[in-house]
């Protein structure tokens, strides 16, 4: 069953995303099925689909949180996160 992770971070935009992306480097992201990024209503919005929650958790711990720290870009307390296991197909 795939795992979907949706994040909306008010006050951040594509420039912040690019800083974090640079800090992440170019290595492939294991277990990520799709990744979509955009801006809406003054928020950076990211939708990731993962093979499973374990893959998402590994990426966050091993790569994403260190990239936040090294880039100086951090989620704000008003960040909204919706995460769920996707039950449907196609």
C-alpha positions in Angstrom: 0.0 0.0 0.0 1.5 3.4 -1.0 1.9 6.2 1.5 1.0 9.8 0.6 2.5 12.8 2.3 1.1 16.4 1.7 2.8 19.4 3.1 1.7 23.1 3.0 4.2 25.6 4.4 2.9 29.2 4.6 5.5 31.9 3.9 7.8 29.6 2.0 8.0 29.4 -1.8 10.0 27.8 -4.6 13.2 29.7 -3.8 13.2 28.0 -0.3 12.5 24.7 -2.0 15.5 25.2 -4.3 17.8 25.8 -1.3 16.7 22.6 0.3 16.9 20.7 -3.0 20.5 21.9 -3.4 21.4 20.7 0.1 19.8 17.3 -0.7 22.1 16.7 -3.6 21.5 14.7 -6.7 21.3 11.1 -5.3 18.1 9.3 -6.1 15.4 9.2 -3.4 14.8 5.5 -2.6 11.2 4.5 -2.3 9.7 7.7 -3.6 7.1 7.1 -6.4 6.3 10.7 -7.3 7.1 14.2 -6.2 5.1 17.3 -7.0 5.8 20.9 -5.9 4.1 24.2 -6.4 2.9 27.4 -4.7 -0.7 28.1 -3.6 -2.1 30.9 -1.6 1.3 32.0 -0.2 2.4 28.5 0.8 4.8 26.0 -0.6 2.9 22.8 -1.3 4.6 19.4 -1.7 2.9 16.1 -2.5 5.0 12.9 -2.3 3.8 9.4 -2.9 6.0 6.7 -1.4 6.2 2.9 -1.7 5.5 2.8 2.1 5.7 4.9 5.2 9.1 3.4 6.2 10.7 4.8 3.0 9.3 8.3 3.8 10.5 8.1 7.3 14.0 7.0 6.3 14.2 9.9 3.8 13.1 12.4 6.4 15.6 11.3 9.0 18.6 10.5 6.8 18.4 13.3 4.2 15.5 15.8 4.6 16.0 17.0 8.1 19.8 17.4 7.7 19.1 19.3 4.4 16.8 21.7 6.3 19.5 22.4 8.8 22.3 22.9 6.3 20.2 25.1 4.0 18.8 27.3 6.8 15.2 26.7 5.6 12.9 25.2 8.2 9.2 24.5 8.3 7.3 27.0 10.4 4.9 26.0 13.2 1.9 26.7 10.9 3.0 24.0 8.5 0.2 21.6 7.7 1.0 18.0 7.1 -1.5 15.4 5.9 -0.2 11.8 5.6 -2.1 8.6 4.9 -1.9 5.2 3.4 -3.6 5.1 0.0 -6.1 2.3 -0.3 -7.2 2.9 -3.9 -5.7 1.9 -7.2 -4.9 4.0 -10.2 
